[in-house]
Amino acid sequence: MARGYTSIVISNENKKRIEEYLKSKYPEFPPPISTFISKVVIDYIEKDEVMRQYGPYMSFVSNNENTIFIKDAKNDRVVPVRVVIKENGQFDLFCEFDERNDCMHVGFVFALPEFYKILKEKGVKPRSLK
């Protein structure tokens, strides 16, 4: 083992799944598995640090087909945030607690993978960044 590196162990099943993913995402030049795993883990840690800094009192509770429930420890309640699909295929988020679409709860939902799963299930593409 090269100096400054550590080995990790993953199951053969996970290794195969990662290899298939990398080949499909990067068909010409898939990165080494170790590089990919390191990047994913560091990205996760950075996201978690940001979430703890900007939403330390909020956490994901659950979701149904069009609502995400956030635990807001600051207000000691579970806050529903509705995903509203418009006729033109766009979406909006609406916080039932604040009765707004631009509060911290809505901002927190944008960081949750569950939100994007709801959009995907509904056939709605997320907004592009400009």
BAFI-3210 file (N, C-alpha, C; in Angstrom, 3 decimals, decimal comma, padded with zeros to 6 digits):
// residues 130
n [1|2|3|4|5|6|7|8|9|10|11|12|13|14|15|16|17|18|19|20|21|22|23|24|25|26|27|28|29|30|31|32|33|34|35|36|37|38|39|40|41|42|43|44|45|46|47|48|49|50|51|52|53|54|55|56|57|58|59|60|61|62|63|64|65|66|67|68|69|70|71|72|73|74|75|76|77|78|79|80|81|82|83|84|85|86|87|88|89|90|91|92|93|94|95|96|97|98|99|100|101|102|103|104|105|106|107|108|109|110|111|112|113|114|115|116|117|118|119|120|121|122|123|124|125|126|127|128|129|130]
n.u [000,855|000,551|002,223|000,361|-002,156|-005,110|-006,601|-009,935|-012,815|-015,269|-018,334|-018,459|-020,728|-021,501|-019,226|-019,406|-021,805|-021,048|-019,014|-020,538|-022,189|-020,256|-019,218|-021,475|-021,995|-019,600|-018,619|-016,339|-014,011|-013,970|-013,579|-011,184|-012,429|-011,731|-011,159|-013,665|-015,283|-014,012|-014,526|-017,357|-017,848|-016,537|-018,001|-020,492|-019,919|-019,300|-021,779|-023,340|-022,121|-022,762|-025,552|-025,872|-024,938|-026,615|-029,171|-029,521|-031,481|-033,363|-034,729|-035,235|-038,319|-040,421|-042,152|-044,929|-046,834|-046,934|-046,015|-043,526|-042,276|-040,889|-038,945|-038,938|-037,052|-036,667|-039,149|-040,521|-042,132|-043,627|-043,269|-045,171|-044,284|-045,504|-045,340|-046,134|-047,425|-047,570|-049,753|-048,188|-046,097|-044,125|-042,998|-043,770|-042,894|-044,531|-044,778|-046,583|-046,587|-045,345|-046,791|-045,763|-043,628|-040,951|-039,429|-037,231|-037,810|-038,663|-036,306|-034,662|-035,852|-035,128|-032,601|-032,898|-032,776|-035,148|-037,043|-036,363|-036,867|-039,644|-040,265|-039,265|-040,897|-043,273|-042,743|-041,521|-039,054|-036,271|-035,615|-033,308|-030,054|-028,940]
n.v [-001,184|002,170|004,955|007,115|006,311|004,299|001,103|000,038|-002,024|-003,396|-004,991|-007,585|-007,417|-004,696|-003,524|-004,404|-003,152|-000,442|-000,351|-000,873|001,383|003,443|002,795|003,233|005,941|007,205|006,319|006,325|006,954|005,704|006,604|005,437|003,156|003,752|006,500|007,519|006,654|008,010|010,691|010,741|010,212|012,386|014,512|013,933|014,326|017,082|018,132|017,323|018,788|021,415|021,258|020,849|023,261|025,260|024,318|023,223|022,519|021,181|018,241|015,452|013,709|012,084|011,182|011,527|010,971|013,644|015,398|016,511|015,839|017,657|017,701|020,226|021,317|023,698|024,982|022,983|021,024|019,043|019,849|020,186|020,241|020,999|019,601|021,106|020,446|022,079|022,914|023,394|021,682|022,503|023,058|023,885|024,650|024,562|025,731|024,597|025,424|028,020|029,185|029,939|030,112|030,431|029,983|028,818|026,102|025,273|025,789|023,887|021,517|021,469|020,392|017,724|014,324|012,874|014,688|015,042|012,489|012,402|014,311|012,959|010,646|011,871|012,679|015,110|017,450|018,708|022,196|024,022|025,213|028,540]
n.w [000,000|-000,875|000,624|002,708|002,004|002,576|002,758|001,965|002,535|000,484|-000,440|-002,962|-004,493|-004,216|-005,350|-007,992|-008,734|-008,523|-010,466|-012,804|-012,795|-013,097|-015,632|-017,200|-016,762|-017,403|-020,129|-021,838|-020,318|-017,485|-014,052|-011,553|-009,071|-006,422|-006,497|-007,204|-005,001|-002,889|-003,647|-003,572|-000,846|000,425|-000,717|000,430|003,159|003,150|002,327|004,495|006,550|005,763|005,892|008,642|009,558|008,398|008,727|011,351|013,117|011,738|010,226|008,035|008,048|006,870|003,812|001,544|-001,422|-002,367|-000,413|001,819|004,977|007,540|010,457|012,704|015,078|016,369|016,404|017,531|016,114|013,471|010,167|007,299|003,893|000,865|-002,407|-005,253|-008,307|-011,319|-014,126|-016,381|-016,153|-014,449|-011,052|-007,624|-004,266|-001,152|002,055|004,725|007,360|007,544|005,582|003,092|000,154|000,275|002,568|005,275|005,598|003,072|001,644|002,883|002,018|-000,686|-000,566|-000,115|-001,094|-001,277|-002,154|-004,850|-005,744|-005,586|-007,568|-009,810|-009,843|-010,507|-013,018|-013,483|-014,308|-012,499|-011,829|-013,874|-013,106|-013,413]
ca.u [000,000|001,316|002,210|-000,680|-003,413|-005,652|-007,528|-011,260|-013,413|-016,676|-018,777|-018,336|-021,981|-021,411|-018,164|-019,971|-022,795|-020,302|-018,366|-021,576|-022,575|-019,173|-019,150|-022,611|-021,891|-018,359|-018,327|-015,014|-012,941|-014,471|-012,528|-010,984|-013,435|-011,263|-011,329|-015,099|-015,775|-013,475|-015,265|-018,733|-017,836|-016,196|-019,171|-021,512|-019,492|-019,455|-023,217|-023,801|-021,622|-023,574|-026,898|-025,814|-024,709|-027,736|-030,443|-029,185|-032,662|-034,313|-034,369|-036,259|-039,101|-041,000|-042,860|-045,927|-046,697|-046,753|-045,660|-042,346|-042,448|-039,635|-038,973|-038,363|-036,842|-036,755|-040,565|-041,043|-043,254|-043,369|-043,747|-045,378|-043,963|-046,173|-044,806|-047,281|-047,113|-048,415|-050,198|-047,138|-045,030|-043,229|-043,413|-043,504|-042,945|-045,300|-044,667|-047,875|-046,387|-045,106|-047,691|-044,903|-042,840|-039,554|-038,931|-036,128|-038,273|-038,622|-034,893|-034,159|-036,387|-034,344|-031,372|-033,246|-032,964|-036,555|-037,740|-036,095|-037,561|-041,046|-040,322|-039,041|-042,116|-044,320|-042,311|-041,161|-037,623|-035,897|-035,196|-031,882|-029,354|-028,505]
ca.v [000,000|003,419|005,805|008,142|005,711|003,235|000,214|-000,176|-003,260|-003,323|-006,297|-007,775|-006,933|-003,235|-003,213|-004,615|-002,090|000,802|-000,464|-000,708|002,799|004,243|002,513|003,868|007,404|007,626|005,177|006,359|006,982|005,624|006,814|004,296|003,059|004,435|007,944|007,783|006,501|009,128|011,903|010,632|010,327|013,773|015,325|013,684|014,989|018,527|018,422|017,164|019,936|022,582|021,066|021,061|024,687|026,103|023,754|022,290|022,148|020,532|016,920|014,771|012,737|011,138|011,836|010,755|011,247|015,059|016,201|016,113|016,240|018,078|017,956|021,526|021,283|025,076|025,252|021,763|020,497|018,486|020,822|019,649|021,084|020,380|019,723|021,443|020,312|022,983|022,393|023,527|020,743|023,078|022,737|024,860|024,100|025,432|025,369|024,732|026,111|029,446|029,598|030,639|029,229|030,863|029,949|027,882|024,727|025,052|025,704|022,611|020,453|021,437|019,625|016,338|013,408|012,455|015,677|014,752|011,236|012,768|014,924|011,903|009,833|012,655|012,996|016,525|017,691|019,822|023,443|024,151|026,351|029,489]
ca.w [000,000|-000,979|001,814|002,680|001,566|003,395|002,047|002,531|002,041|000,085|-000,933|-004,404|-005,085|-004,309|-006,307|-009,341|-008,979|-008,744|-011,784|-013,832|-012,778|-013,672|-017,076|-017,880|-016,649|-018,066|-020,998|-022,452|-019,315|-016,107|-013,043|-010,641|-008,012|-005,210|-006,718|-007,172|-003,628|-002,102|-004,005|-003,071|000,617|000,775|-001,070|001,449|004,396|002,962|002,337|005,869|007,328|005,391|006,432|010,095|009,816|007,996|009,153|012,423|013,875|010,833|009,725|007,254|008,803|005,915|002,714|000,811|-002,862|-002,710|000,753|002,585|006,371|008,152|011,898|013,043|016,531|016,874|016,650|018,144|015,341|012,151|009,186|005,956|002,732|-000,286|-003,759|-006,092|-009,731|-012,099|-015,421|-017,393|-015,853|-013,459|-009,692|-006,582|-002,921|-000,277|003,466|005,416|008,642|007,312|004,506|002,123|-000,711|000,308|003,950|005,536|005,397|001,622|001,290|003,379|001,157|-001,928|-000,338|000,202|-002,224|-001,330|-002,966|-006,258|-006,054|-005,839|-008,899|-010,810|-009,881|-011,151|-014,376|-013,539|-014,252|-011,616|-012,496|-014,195|-012,511|-014,447]
c.u [000,890|001,166|001,132|-002,037|-003,810|-006,591|-008,876|-011,825|-014,873|-017,059|-018,593|-019,573|-021,944|-020,347|-018,685|-020,957|-022,105|-019,627|-019,361|-022,015|-021,508|-019,053|-020,297|-022,508|-020,684|-017,899|-016,904|-013,885|-013,502|-013,331|-012,323|-012,032|-012,997|-011,434|-012,797|-015,632|-015,274|-014,257|-016,683|-018,773|-017,529|-017,361|-020,275|-021,170|-019,677|-020,924|-023,753|-023,352|-022,430|-024,965|-026,912|-025,630|-025,952|-029,102|-030,251|-030,401|-033,708|-033,791|-035,557|-036,968|-039,630|-041,598|-043,962|-045,838|-046,520|-046,413|-044,424|-042,510|-041,078|-039,846|-038,235|-038,251|-036,949|-038,199|-041,279|-042,284|-042,760|-044,043|-043,950|-045,022|-044,524|-045,404|-046,023|-046,833|-048,104|-048,757|-049,101|-045,953|-043,999|-043,743|-043,148|-043,543|-043,690|-045,247|-046,001|-047,744|-046,241|-046,057|-046,948|-044,205|-041,356|-038,978|-037,783|-036,544|-038,226|-037,172|-034,283|-034,607|-035,587|-033,067|-031,645|-033,414|-034,419|-037,384|-037,576|-036,709|-039,034|-041,171|-040,197|-040,289|-043,246|-043,950|-041,929|-039,648|-037,334|-035,493|-033,707|-031,309|-028,873|-027,266]
c.v [001,233|004,243|006,893|007,617|004,595|002,397|000,219|-001,439|-002,987|-004,691|-006,364|-007,254|-005,407|-002,811|-003,339|-003,501|-000,756|000,780|-000,261|000,749|003,654|004,032|003,170|005,394|007,948|006,523|005,167|006,256|006,894|005,822|005,546|004,328|003,837|005,945|008,321|007,715|007,641|010,402|011,874|010,830|011,761|014,704|015,170|014,410|016,495|018,923|018,341|018,331|021,191|022,458|021,295|022,532|025,518|025,563|022,797|021,803|021,461|019,171|016,333|013,755|011,662|011,926|010,918|011,210|012,719|015,965|015,619|016,686|016,460|018,258|019,264|021,584|022,673|025,425|024,045|021,238|019,849|019,400|020,146|020,692|020,365|020,632|019,916|021,374|021,167|022,355|022,429|022,593|021,273|022,695|023,924|024,111|025,086|024,899|025,643|025,496|027,618|030,044|030,446|029,608|029,594|030,894|028,935|026,429|024,358|024,924|024,384|021,469|020,344|020,604|018,134|015,478|012,961|013,405|015,355|013,427|011,505|013,377|013,870|011,037|010,550|013,041|014,454|016,651|018,841|021,035|023,423|025,330|027,251|030,193]
c.w [000,000|000,297|001,656|002,233|002,514|002,549|002,751|001,903|001,702|-000,461|-002,447|-005,133|-005,251|-005,315|-007,738|-009,689|-009,267|-010,117|-012,917|-013,930|-013,464|-015,176|-017,828|-017,857|-017,399|-019,020|-021,582|-021,437|-017,900|-015,105|-012,214|-009,525|-006,775|-005,325|-006,589|-005,733|-002,751|-002,367|-003,437|-001,556|001,044|000,438|-000,033|002,754|004,284|002,981|003,764|006,742|007,035|005,992|007,946|010,428|009,532|008,389|010,304|013,204|013,000|010,404|008,965|008,137|007,865|004,755|002,213|-000,634|-003,219|-001,523|001,424|003,989|007,002|009,649|012,144|014,568|017,147|017,237|017,259|017,427|014,064|011,144|007,833|004,888|001,511|-001,577|-004,661|-007,553|-010,508|-013,447|-016,475|-017,133|-014,879|-012,066|-008,785|-005,265|-002,041|001,146|004,156|006,733|008,436|006,281|003,483|001,247|-000,698|001,726|004,077|005,300|003,911|001,157|001,711|002,468|-000,145|-001,783|-000,120|-001,055|-002,378|-002,184|-004,446|-006,690|-006,356|-007,234|-009,986|-010,966|-010,614|-012,585|-014,565|-013,429|-013,298|-012,432|-012,762|-013,458|-013,626|-014,021]
res [m|a|r|g|y|t|s|i|v|i|s|n|e|n|k|k|r|i|e|e|y|l|k|s|k|y|p|e|f|p|p|p|i|s|t|f|i|s|k|v|v|i|d|y|i|e|k|d|e|v|m|r|q|y|g|p|y|m|s|f|v|s|n|n|e|n|t|i|f|i|k|d|a|k|n|d|r|v|v|p|v|r|v|v|i|k|e|n|g|q|f|d|l|f|c|e|f|d|e|r|n|d|c|m|h|v|g|f|v|f|a|l|p|e|f|y|k|i|l|k|e|k|g|v|k|p|r|s|l|k]
***
